[in-house]
Amino acid sequence: MAGVAVLMSACTKDGEVTITLPKDYKENTVVVSHVTLDNIYTATKQEDIVIKNDTLTVKDGVAVMKVDPKDPSWYNILPPVPQMMQPEFYASPGDNLSVTIKSFDPLDYDVKGTELMEDIMAYYAVTRPLQQEYMAMVSKSDSISAEVSKEMMDRYDNAIKKFVTDYPKSQALPMVILDLAGDDFKKAYDNLTPEAKKSILMPAADAMNKEVESMIKDRADEKARKDEVASGKIDAPNFTLPDLNGKKVSLSDFRGKWVVLDFWGSWCGWCIKGFPALKEAYEKYGDKLVVIGIDCNESEAEWREGVKKHQIPWLNLYNGHDNDLYVDYNITGFPTKAIINPEGKLVDLTTGDEPEFYERLAAFIK
């Protein structure tokens, strides 16, 4: 019986983390914060997350802490001077880890003791230099070109995908794939191995998967809607709105003409950015085309000021905060432009400032 008691004691022994601090660390204490993964996964708002701080004594450059004996948790070692990135690790009850911090700034540390953390450190060894390279570029320049940003993002994405390929059974993968976007995340998630799915970090990937599936469904629904619109079989929903003089104007008043509806607001930078191209089309097609600006989500005074400031030459109508028109025209963002043919059918619905919109408009009007 005594042997069984000793064995049970060994099995229930608390995990321990040994933290070796940088050689130039001068403080007598170090603070380690932690939050349970269950708390992170179940919290519905930021206020629900409970972060606990432990102040550890530092002796001969080393601090020792106990792992939370009840729940897998995420830990952060707080630098003496606040930094954007901190040494971090995940630990389950009973895990024994060693954390060696060479430097807080720039961040340089290593964690050993569990397969999960050693794989995470292997991942950081690949991606952290890319992050630091990008941050250094940002600190040296007020603006980075779209081409340079894309090249950096491509390198980062490729590094993640290579890690996923090289470590297919790693329990770090549910965390790693969170850095992928959209379809890339979905592909990696669907191909996670049974070994990777055993990770304490899997609920984070599951939550992200629900969001991505919802996004993919919304995207498919939007495409189906656009395909339906492009068929030319849908009647453009009629509406009646006031113009700048207070006169009520209806869409049906313009049957027999090509019409472009521009849903916009003076608060919308992309809407304003698109005005020069729309003005060019307005002048180009003359009597062949009616352009109607429909102001959304602002006060009447702001609408009038926006029309005046941007010298908008076409017919301007005020919709304000009426959501019914957004639903009728399936508006998911601004600007949204709709093309309506002379028969009153919707033939194109475009969200965002898309140059190809004008190519399609030209093809329709000929």
PAVO-16171 format. One record per residue (C-alpha): residue number from 1; residue in one letter; x, y negated, z negated. Coordinates in nm, 4 decimals. Example, Ala and Ser with C-alpha at 12.3 -4.5 7.8 and 13.67 -1.06 7.14 Angstrom:
<rs>
n, res, c1, c2, c3
1, A, 1.2300, 0.4500, -0.7800 .
2, S, 1.3670, 0.1060, -0.7140 .
</rs>
This chain:
<rs>
n, res, c1, c2, c3
1, M, 0.0000, 0.0000, 0.0000 .
2, A, 0.2886, -0.2332, -0.0811 .
3, G, 0.4250, -0.1811, 0.2710 .
4, V, 0.0874, -0.2703, 0.4221 .
5, A, 0.0739, -0.5872, 0.2103 .
6, V, 0.4199, -0.6910, 0.3285 .
7, L, 0.3214, -0.6263, 0.6908 .
8, M, 0.0015, -0.8308, 0.6556 .
9, S, 0.1976, -1.1118, 0.4951 .
10, A, 0.4395, -1.1138, 0.7862 .
11, C, 0.1538, -1.1205, 1.0386 .
12, T, -0.0165, -1.4152, 0.8700 .
13, K, 0.3003, -1.6188, 0.8170 .
14, D, 0.2652, -1.9757, 0.9341 .
15, G, 0.4487, -2.0774, 1.2462 .
16, E, 0.7331, -2.3243, 1.2165 .
17, V, 0.8867, -2.5882, 1.4411 .
18, T, 1.2456, -2.7022, 1.4044 .
19, I, 1.3033, -3.0480, 1.5512 .
20, T, 1.6589, -3.1556, 1.6274 .
21, L, 1.6682, -3.5317, 1.6764 .
22, P, 1.9104, -3.7361, 1.8914 .
23, K, 2.2566, -3.7984, 1.7483 .
24, D, 2.1856, -4.1721, 1.7234 .
25, Y, 1.8568, -4.1227, 1.5345 .
26, K, 1.8909, -4.3269, 1.2137 .
27, E, 1.5511, -4.2860, 1.0467 .
28, N, 1.4976, -4.0685, 0.7360 .
29, T, 1.1592, -3.9511, 0.8612 .
30, V, 0.9887, -3.8660, 1.1875 .
31, V, 0.6147, -3.8644, 1.2619 .
32, V, 0.4498, -3.5804, 1.4534 .
33, S, 0.0873, -3.6164, 1.5607 .
34, H, -0.1354, -3.3289, 1.6594 .
35, V, -0.4894, -3.2619, 1.7724 .
36, T, -0.6498, -2.9208, 1.8079 .
37, L, -0.7200, -2.8035, 2.1604 .
38, D, -1.0742, -2.7092, 2.0601 .
39, N, -1.1284, -3.0711, 1.9527 .
40, I, -0.9983, -3.1960, 2.2889 .
41, Y, -1.2094, -2.9514, 2.4892 .
42, T, -1.5355, -3.0129, 2.3008 .
43, A, -1.5140, -3.3902, 2.2457 .
44, T, -1.7693, -3.5849, 2.4473 .
45, K, -1.6160, -3.9263, 2.3763 .
46, Q, -1.2819, -4.0659, 2.2644 .
47, E, -1.4076, -4.1328, 1.9121 .
48, D, -1.4696, -3.7595, 1.8619 .
49, I, -1.0986, -3.6745, 1.8882 .
50, V, -0.9312, -3.6403, 1.5482 .
51, I, -0.5544, -3.6983, 1.5521 .
52, K, -0.3566, -3.5958, 1.2463 .
53, N, -0.0144, -3.7417, 1.1680 .
54, D, 0.2513, -3.5606, 0.9662 .
55, T, 0.5518, -3.7509, 0.8335 .
56, L, 0.8507, -3.5163, 0.8155 .
57, T, 1.1730, -3.5632, 0.6239 .
58, V, 1.4847, -3.5722, 0.8401 .
59, K, 1.7942, -3.4043, 0.6945 .
60, D, 2.1216, -3.3849, 0.8876 .
61, G, 1.9357, -3.4834, 1.2046 .
62, V, 1.6791, -3.2025, 1.1709 .
63, A, 1.3125, -3.1977, 1.0662 .
64, V, 1.0976, -2.8899, 1.0037 .
65, M, 0.7198, -2.8709, 1.0266 .
66, K, 0.4509, -2.6090, 0.9912 .
67, V, 0.2263, -2.5248, 1.2851 .
68, D, -0.1480, -2.5716, 1.2309 .
69, P, -0.2397, -2.2322, 1.0772 .
70, K, -0.5937, -2.2286, 1.2160 .
71, D, -0.6073, -2.3648, 1.5703 .
72, P, -0.3920, -2.3938, 1.8843 .
73, S, -0.2898, -2.7580, 1.9021 .
74, W, -0.1160, -3.0242, 2.1088 .
75, Y, 0.1713, -3.1989, 1.9316 .
76, N, 0.3534, -3.5255, 2.0034 .
77, I, 0.6760, -3.6438, 1.8384 .
78, L, 0.6574, -4.0207, 1.7997 .
79, P, 0.9739, -4.2149, 1.8961 .
80, P, 1.1033, -4.4837, 1.6564 .
81, V, 1.0225, -4.7393, 1.9269 .
82, P, 0.6950, -4.6785, 2.1189 .
83, Q, 0.7537, -4.5269, 2.4640 .
84, M, 0.5238, -4.4409, 2.7527 .
85, M, 0.6330, -4.0756, 2.7384 .
86, Q, 0.6947, -3.8735, 2.4222 .
87, P, 0.8283, -3.5250, 2.3438 .
88, E, 0.5279, -3.2949, 2.3372 .
89, F, 0.4530, -2.9277, 2.2903 .
90, Y, 0.1676, -2.6809, 2.2449 .
91, A, 0.1648, -2.4244, 1.9674 .
92, S, -0.0704, -2.1559, 1.8385 .
93, P, -0.0867, -2.0321, 1.4772 .
94, G, 0.2216, -1.8222, 1.4073 .
95, D, 0.4340, -1.9660, 1.6898 .
96, N, 0.7945, -2.0492, 1.6074 .
97, L, 0.9521, -2.3191, 1.8217 .
98, S, 1.2707, -2.5192, 1.8407 .
99, V, 1.2566, -2.8691, 1.9874 .
100, T, 1.5835, -3.0360, 2.0832 .
101, I, 1.5611, -3.4055, 2.1642 .
102, K, 1.8685, -3.5475, 2.3339 .
103, S, 1.7171, -3.8893, 2.3945 .
104, F, 1.3871, -4.0706, 2.3459 .
105, D, 1.4680, -4.3318, 2.6107 .
106, P, 1.5085, -4.2064, 2.8757 .
107, L, 1.3123, -3.9064, 2.7554 .
108, D, 1.5250, -3.5913, 2.7526 .
109, Y, 1.4235, -3.2921, 2.5439 .
110, D, 1.3783, -2.9146, 2.5523 .
111, V, 1.1423, -2.6709, 2.3791 .
112, K, 1.2094, -2.3012, 2.3277 .
113, G, 1.0360, -2.0182, 2.1450 .
114, T, 0.7279, -1.9273, 2.3502 .
115, E, 0.6811, -1.8302, 2.7113 .
116, L, 0.4200, -2.1040, 2.7487 .
117, M, 0.6493, -2.3837, 2.6374 .
118, E, 0.9528, -2.2548, 2.8260 .
119, D, 0.7467, -2.2475, 3.1465 .
120, I, 0.6143, -2.5975, 3.0746 .
121, M, 0.9695, -2.7214, 3.0291 .
122, A, 1.0660, -2.5583, 3.3600 .
123, Y, 0.7767, -2.7493, 3.5189 .
124, Y, 0.8836, -3.0772, 3.3587 .
125, A, 1.2387, -3.0213, 3.4813 .
126, V, 1.1001, -3.0333, 3.8360 .
127, T, 0.8434, -3.3122, 3.8031 .
128, R, 0.9780, -3.5508, 3.5388 .
129, P, 1.2728, -3.6688, 3.7561 .
130, L, 1.0229, -3.7583, 4.0297 .
131, Q, 0.8080, -3.9501, 3.7814 .
132, Q, 1.1109, -4.1363, 3.6484 .
133, E, 1.2261, -4.2152, 4.0025 .
134, Y, 0.8872, -4.3661, 4.0825 .
135, M, 0.8757, -4.5654, 3.7571 .
136, A, 1.2231, -4.7020, 3.8282 .
137, M, 1.1067, -4.8131, 4.1742 .
138, V, 0.8027, -4.9855, 4.0242 .
139, S, 1.0148, -5.1686, 3.7659 .
140, K, 1.2450, -5.3059, 4.0380 .
141, S, 0.9770, -5.4202, 4.2809 .
142, D, 0.6457, -5.6032, 4.2520 .
143, S, 0.5035, -5.4023, 4.5406 .
144, I, 0.5740, -5.0642, 4.6931 .
145, S, 0.4670, -4.9935, 5.0500 .
146, A, 0.1922, -4.7427, 5.1202 .
147, E, 0.4434, -4.5334, 5.3165 .
148, V, 0.6858, -4.5101, 5.0236 .
149, S, 0.4039, -4.4294, 4.7787 .
150, K, 0.2733, -4.1558, 5.0070 .
151, E, 0.6216, -4.0075, 5.0497 .
152, M, 0.6631, -3.9948, 4.6704 .
153, M, 0.3196, -3.8400, 4.6207 .
154, D, 0.3887, -3.5784, 4.8873 .
155, R, 0.7149, -3.4831, 4.7169 .
156, Y, 0.5358, -3.4609, 4.3831 .
157, D, 0.2508, -3.2474, 4.5222 .
158, N, 0.4949, -3.0174, 4.7010 .
159, A, 0.6938, -2.9705, 4.3781 .
160, I, 0.3755, -2.8683, 4.1961 .
161, K, 0.2695, -2.6262, 4.4705 .
162, K, 0.6153, -2.4675, 4.4734 .
163, F, 0.6000, -2.4163, 4.0962 .
164, V, 0.2579, -2.2531, 4.1285 .
165, T, 0.4004, -2.0179, 4.3928 .
166, D, 0.7173, -1.9420, 4.1945 .
167, Y, 0.5403, -1.8761, 3.8604 .
168, P, 0.2091, -1.7051, 3.9523 .
169, K, 0.1652, -1.5393, 3.6118 .
170, S, 0.2679, -1.8382, 3.4013 .
171, Q, 0.0320, -1.9477, 3.1253 .
172, A, 0.1464, -2.3025, 3.1999 .
173, L, -0.0414, -2.3013, 3.5312 .
174, P, -0.3807, -2.4161, 3.3921 .
175, M, -0.2014, -2.7358, 3.2846 .
176, V, 0.0190, -2.7625, 3.5933 .
177, I, -0.2666, -2.7536, 3.8449 .
178, L, -0.4372, -3.0475, 3.6706 .
179, D, -0.1844, -3.2631, 3.8574 .
180, L, -0.3298, -3.1489, 4.1903 .
181, A, -0.6243, -3.3254, 4.3506 .
182, G, -0.9484, -3.2050, 4.5059 .
183, D, -0.9125, -2.9143, 4.7464 .
184, D, -0.5530, -2.8463, 4.6392 .
185, F, -0.6655, -2.8056, 4.2775 .
186, K, -0.9587, -2.5846, 4.3796 .
187, K, -0.7381, -2.3539, 4.5841 .
188, A, -0.4860, -2.3193, 4.3002 .
189, Y, -0.7619, -2.2648, 4.0409 .
190, D, -0.9341, -1.9944, 4.2459 .
191, N, -0.6007, -1.8118, 4.2836 .
192, L, -0.5026, -1.8137, 3.9150 .
193, T, -0.3881, -1.4680, 3.8070 .
194, P, -0.5414, -1.2816, 3.5091 .
195, E, -0.2185, -1.3462, 3.3178 .
196, A, -0.2393, -1.7219, 3.3752 .
197, K, -0.6049, -1.7261, 3.2698 .
198, K, -0.5107, -1.5989, 2.9212 .
199, S, -0.3506, -1.9364, 2.8486 .
200, I, -0.4729, -2.1484, 2.5577 .
201, L, -0.4826, -2.4298, 2.8151 .
202, M, -0.7350, -2.2547, 3.0422 .
203, P, -1.0410, -2.4505, 2.9127 .
204, A, -0.8849, -2.7707, 3.0496 .
205, A, -0.8614, -2.6148, 3.3961 .
206, D, -1.2183, -2.4832, 3.3653 .
207, A, -1.3470, -2.8313, 3.2824 .
208, M, -1.1591, -2.9835, 3.5751 .
209, N, -1.2936, -2.7122, 3.8046 .
210, K, -1.6516, -2.8096, 3.7187 .
211, E, -1.5738, -3.1712, 3.8080 .
212, V, -1.4031, -3.0745, 4.1337 .
213, E, -1.6882, -2.8404, 4.2330 .
214, S, -1.9335, -3.1240, 4.1714 .
215, M, -1.7179, -3.3576, 4.3824 .
216, I, -1.6947, -3.1011, 4.6640 .
217, K, -2.0734, -3.0533, 4.6547 .
218, D, -2.1300, -3.4298, 4.6647 .
219, R, -1.8902, -3.4557, 4.9569 .
220, A, -2.0708, -3.1760, 5.1403 .
221, D, -2.4073, -3.3398, 5.0715 .
222, E, -2.2742, -3.6717, 5.2008 .
223, K, -2.1431, -3.5055, 5.5170 .
224, A, -2.4765, -3.3297, 5.5701 .
225, R, -2.6513, -3.6643, 5.5276 .
226, K, -2.4151, -3.8304, 5.7763 .
227, D, -2.4663, -3.5451, 6.0235 .
228, E, -2.8402, -3.5844, 5.9815 .
229, V, -2.8115, -3.9599, 6.0368 .
230, A, -2.5914, -3.9079, 6.3432 .
231, S, -2.8617, -3.6904, 6.4973 .
232, G, -3.0686, -4.0055, 6.5522 .
233, K, -3.3840, -3.8361, 6.4230 .
234, I, -3.4210, -4.0326, 6.0991 .
235, D, -3.6327, -4.3470, 6.0871 .
236, A, -3.4429, -4.6305, 5.9218 .
237, P, -3.6288, -4.7082, 5.5960 .
238, N, -3.8112, -5.0361, 5.6316 .
239, F, -3.7724, -5.3162, 5.3779 .
240, T, -3.8779, -5.6756, 5.3251 .
241, L, -3.6362, -5.9170, 5.1553 .
242, P, -3.5990, -6.2977, 5.1245 .
243, D, -3.3470, -6.4911, 5.3347 .
244, L, -3.1543, -6.8040, 5.2289 .
245, N, -3.4669, -7.0175, 5.2872 .
246, G, -3.6904, -6.7856, 5.0861 .
247, K, -3.8622, -6.6502, 5.3979 .
248, K, -3.9580, -6.2815, 5.3811 .
249, V, -3.7844, -6.0798, 5.6515 .
250, S, -3.8530, -5.7154, 5.7419 .
251, L, -3.6324, -5.4702, 5.9246 .
252, S, -3.9271, -5.3857, 6.1502 .
253, D, -3.9084, -5.7412, 6.2870 .
254, F, -3.6058, -5.6360, 6.4915 .
255, R, -3.7436, -5.3270, 6.6650 .
256, G, -3.6034, -5.3157, 7.0187 .
257, K, -3.2588, -5.4442, 6.9102 .
258, W, -2.9429, -5.2762, 6.7912 .
259, V, -2.9067, -5.3630, 6.4219 .
260, V, -2.6150, -5.3406, 6.1784 .
261, L, -2.6995, -5.3590, 5.8095 .
262, D, -2.4072, -5.4652, 5.5909 .
263, F, -2.4665, -5.3861, 5.2227 .
264, W, -2.2210, -5.6047, 5.0319 .
265, G, -2.1550, -5.8244, 4.7280 .
266, S, -1.9213, -6.1168, 4.6633 .
267, W, -1.7727, -5.9092, 4.3760 .
268, C, -1.6584, -5.6419, 4.6278 .
269, G, -1.3052, -5.6992, 4.7593 .
270, W, -1.3364, -5.4405, 5.0349 .
271, C, -1.6607, -5.6034, 5.1498 .
272, I, -1.4833, -5.9379, 5.1874 .
273, K, -1.1869, -5.7737, 5.3589 .
274, G, -1.4206, -5.6346, 5.6244 .
275, F, -1.5799, -5.9662, 5.7218 .
276, P, -1.3294, -6.0665, 5.9960 .
277, A, -1.3891, -5.7445, 6.1930 .
278, L, -1.7654, -5.7732, 6.1505 .
279, K, -1.7559, -6.1394, 6.2623 .
280, E, -1.5629, -6.0322, 6.5718 .
281, A, -1.8289, -5.7722, 6.6568 .
282, Y, -2.1035, -6.0232, 6.5869 .
283, E, -1.9552, -6.2672, 6.8418 .
284, K, -1.8663, -5.9931, 7.0911 .
285, Y, -2.2149, -5.8429, 7.1277 .
286, G, -2.4187, -6.1639, 7.1066 .
287, D, -2.7884, -6.1057, 7.1718 .
288, K, -2.7369, -5.7288, 7.2011 .
289, L, -2.6802, -5.6954, 6.8264 .
290, V, -2.8517, -5.8217, 6.5103 .
291, V, -2.6331, -5.8214, 6.1988 .
292, I, -2.8098, -5.8380, 5.8625 .
293, G, -2.6122, -5.8862, 5.5429 .
294, I, -2.7886, -5.7433, 5.2361 .
295, D, -2.6443, -5.8721, 4.9116 .
296, C, -2.6422, -5.6289, 4.6178 .
297, N, -2.5726, -5.6190, 4.2447 .
298, E, -2.5352, -5.9901, 4.1686 .
299, S, -2.7364, -6.3015, 4.0906 .
300, E, -2.9001, -6.5130, 4.3580 .
301, A, -2.6635, -6.8013, 4.2778 .
302, E, -2.3589, -6.5756, 4.3257 .
303, W, -2.5043, -6.4507, 4.6555 .
304, R, -2.5580, -6.8027, 4.7884 .
305, E, -2.2104, -6.9086, 4.6815 .
306, G, -2.0597, -6.5993, 4.8486 .
307, V, -2.2362, -6.6674, 5.1786 .
308, K, -2.1133, -7.0270, 5.1730 .
309, K, -1.7586, -6.9467, 5.0642 .
310, H, -1.7036, -6.6769, 5.3277 .
311, Q, -1.8964, -6.8628, 5.5995 .
312, I, -2.1120, -6.5648, 5.6892 .
313, P, -2.2864, -6.6482, 6.0188 .
314, W, -2.5451, -6.3708, 6.0468 .
315, L, -2.8825, -6.3262, 5.8807 .
316, N, -2.8417, -6.2926, 5.5030 .
317, L, -3.0974, -6.1260, 5.2760 .
318, Y, -3.0994, -6.0879, 4.8977 .
319, N, -3.1614, -5.7505, 4.7335 .
320, G, -3.0119, -5.8228, 4.3922 .
321, H, -3.0343, -5.5295, 4.1523 .
322, D, -3.3139, -5.3339, 4.3202 .
323, N, -3.1922, -4.9729, 4.3336 .
324, D, -3.4732, -4.8448, 4.5570 .
325, L, -3.2947, -4.9613, 4.8721 .
326, Y, -2.9730, -4.7840, 4.7623 .
327, V, -3.1642, -4.4594, 4.7312 .
328, D, -3.3407, -4.5086, 5.0645 .
329, Y, -3.0095, -4.5610, 5.2458 .
330, N, -2.8084, -4.3090, 5.0433 .
331, I, -2.5625, -4.5785, 4.9321 .
332, T, -2.2775, -4.4316, 4.7249 .
333, G, -2.0337, -4.7233, 4.7459 .
334, F, -1.9670, -5.0655, 4.8899 .
335, P, -1.9490, -5.1834, 5.1539 .
336, T, -2.1938, -4.9558, 5.3329 .
337, K, -2.2834, -5.0272, 5.6961 .
338, A, -2.5781, -4.8755, 5.8814 .
339, I, -2.6320, -4.8781, 6.2576 .
340, I, -2.9945, -4.8680, 6.3730 .
341, N, -3.0879, -4.8150, 6.7362 .
342, P, -3.3596, -5.0071, 6.9243 .
343, E, -3.6085, -4.7282, 6.8471 .
344, G, -3.5584, -4.7887, 6.4744 .
345, K, -3.3571, -4.4711, 6.4147 .
346, L, -3.0530, -4.4506, 6.1885 .
347, V, -2.7569, -4.3359, 6.3962 .
348, D, -2.4600, -4.4128, 6.1698 .
349, L, -2.3975, -4.4662, 5.7991 .
350, T, -2.0458, -4.5615, 5.6891 .
351, T, -1.9161, -4.6211, 5.3366 .
352, G, -1.6008, -4.8274, 5.2939 .
353, D, -1.3993, -5.0481, 5.5269 .
354, E, -1.3495, -4.7992, 5.8104 .
355, P, -1.2050, -4.9295, 6.1420 .
356, E, -1.3560, -4.6348, 6.3322 .
357, F, -1.6985, -4.7785, 6.2553 .
358, Y, -1.6474, -5.0358, 6.5324 .
359, E, -1.5449, -4.7686, 6.7821 .
360, R, -1.8720, -4.5875, 6.7151 .
361, L, -2.0662, -4.9154, 6.7361 .
362, A, -1.9085, -4.9867, 7.0773 .
363, A, -2.0002, -4.6383, 7.2011 .
364, F, -2.3613, -4.6900, 7.0949 .
365, I, -2.4072, -5.0376, 7.2456 .
366, K, -2.1921, -4.9710, 7.5532 .
</rs>
